[in-house]
């Protein structure tokens, strides 16, 4: 059970590298937050107001898939900018 959180223990080396590139970003400029705002039409201050549902995951997952493919095509850079 993930206890509603993900850590580096849940991913392999590639997954961890992508998570840092996508979620942390260069200078904490997260592409994940950008995609979240686009997917749900909320401001950065309101991202935690989005309900945790499978339907919402389905809205966000195409963004994650696209970023992962882009990251791989770019040679797996340290950060997605």
C-alpha positions in Angstrom: 0.0 0.0 0.0 1.4 3.4 -1.0 -0.2 5.3 1.9 -1.2 8.1 -0.4 2.4 9.1 -1.2 5.1 8.1 -3.6 8.8 7.9 -2.7 11.9 6.9 -4.6 11.3 3.3 -3.3 8.4 2.9 -5.7 10.4 3.6 -8.9 13.4 2.2 -10.7 16.3 4.4 -11.7 14.6 5.7 -14.8 11.4 6.4 -13.0 13.2 8.3 -10.3 15.2 10.4 -12.9 11.9 11.3 -14.7 10.2 12.1 -11.4 12.9 14.6 -10.5 13.0 16.1 -14.0 9.2 16.4 -14.1 8.1 17.1 -10.6 11.0 19.1 -9.3 12.2 20.8 -12.4 15.1 23.3 -12.7 15.0 25.8 -9.8 11.7 24.1 -8.6 10.0 25.2 -11.9 7.8 22.1 -12.1 6.4 21.0 -15.4 4.0 18.8 -13.4 2.4 21.8 -11.8 2.1 23.4 -15.3 0.4 20.3 -16.6 -1.9 20.1 -13.6 -3.0 23.7 -14.1 -3.8 23.0 -17.8 -5.5 19.7 -17.1 -7.9 21.0 -14.4 -8.1 24.8 -15.2 -7.0 25.8 -11.7 -4.4 28.2 -10.4 -1.2 27.0 -8.8 -2.6 28.0 -5.5 -5.6 25.8 -6.0 -4.1 22.5 -7.2 -4.8 20.8 -3.9 -8.5 21.5 -4.4 -8.7 19.0 -7.2 -10.4 15.8 -6.0 -8.3 12.6 -5.9 -10.3 10.4 -8.3 -9.6 8.0 -11.1 -11.5 10.3 -13.4 -9.1 13.1 -12.6 -6.2 10.8 -13.0 -7.5 10.0 -16.4 -7.5 13.7 -17.3 -3.9 14.1 -16.1 -2.3 10.9 -17.4 -2.0 12.0 -21.1 0.1 15.0 -19.9 2.4 12.7 -17.9 2.7 10.2 -20.8 3.5 13.0 -23.2 6.1 14.5 -20.9 7.7 11.1 -20.3 7.9 10.5 -24.1 9.3 14.0 -24.6 11.9 13.5 -21.8 13.0 10.2 -23.3 13.3 11.7 -26.8 15.4 14.5 -25.4 17.9 12.0 -24.0 16.6 12.0 -20.4 17.9 15.4 -19.3 18.2 16.2 -15.7 15.3 18.6 -15.9 12.4 19.3 -18.3 12.5 23.0 -19.2 
